[in-house]
């Protein structure tokens, strides 16, 4: 019996998802290949006791996708999603001394995504690898996503990875889930998430805001291009692009202010009362959130690829195109400049007197930023960096398309139900003590009308919906 292949695509011209799903039955083997249109995708293979059972399993998989909107298609019939990989150069540093690097972990390819949480560090690279490490550098786990990681962002408990395939993955549980699908014509440059609302900045200088149900709220076109900065708080969205920084009201996109910057914005950071824009003209500028006024300028010796601050902007850090890292006082006074020892810093974050950076050579480095360590480094004394290695049996997690089933909800679990409301699949809490009219932010790929699921807990958002925490299981 010859192999039989069914190829499906889910793609809306001008928006929505842009991915394929292929099922091949060959005797008792079923091979599934899926991913972004134009990419090789991921492959899974299962073997069944008989050819009849293999065919039945394949038919079930195809049926599930068709019910979700996939349609038969011809491979190569649609163009691949537009993807811009950030092209950066990294010259040797002119600094006289090297930063006191405590440890470094090489991911293998250039990395832009970084998040330093209370108990672990996260780094994502252009191969789609996301690693979690302890603050001492121990590698704890690896997530293997289908495409390159644009950035990593935190939203309270939740950690998200925005990828080149147009999907934003929730990494908060053991297995990653697709949380948002970004329109296929949007070439993503940067993301931010606040209270479950996704903010997307793109190649053309556009800004798109999407709610927790992946439904478009509003969008704006800036006066510039290349939006490498988007930050959001309760009041506003701060969008950095080639013409400066523009602030829009969070509740509807009304422009609050626009401030031209010295050069195009290449990176952004925020604190309670200010946003910080790193630019191509060798400066970081601090802008007041209230009115966009430039409050301070921090001068570097090369284009600024990344910046960060200590709490409330007491110290300002910057990484430039010449493999140097800087520290400034709040008023703009340069305190020090040192070599990174690992290329140019593409993202950075300060926490507990340490500065973490991901660099052009794909390394996550941890710098001792205490005054004594910096003084010693300026005098030529630095520690020998520890080169962190991954364990051979490192746990690796790929995106989940199905969930485990259980026959009863465990003690303390919260039961939710998927329902069809006027053609839209919604999820509500059915356990006692919760508002049954609120929607639950829930992975769209596993929603099935009438199905019930149990989760470890749900948290109320200020937007009037619940957010899932912990592992999701299906109730039989």
Secondary structure, DSSP 8 states (H G I E B T S, - for coil): ---EEEEEEEEETTEEEEEEEEEEEETTEEEEEEEETTS--EEEEEE-SSHHHHHHHHHHHHHHHHHTT-EE--TTSS-----------------SSB--EEEEEE-SS-EEEEEE-SS-EEEEETTSEEEEE-TT--EEEEEE-SS-EEEEEEETTEEEEEETTSEEEE-SSSS-EEEEE--TT--EEEEEEETTEEEEEETTSEEEEE-TTS-EEEEEE-SSS---EEEE-SSEEEEEETTEEEEEETTT--EEEEE--SS-EEEEEE-SSEEEEEETTSEEEEEETTT--EEEEEE-SS-EEEEEESGGGSEEEEEETTSEEEEEETTS-EEEEEE-SSS-EEEEEEETTEEEEEETTSEEEEEE-SHHHHHHHHTT-----EEE---TT--EEE--SS-EEESS--TT-EEEEEEEETTEEEEEE-STTS-TTS-EE--GGG--TT-EEEEEEEEE-TTS-EEEEEEEEEE-
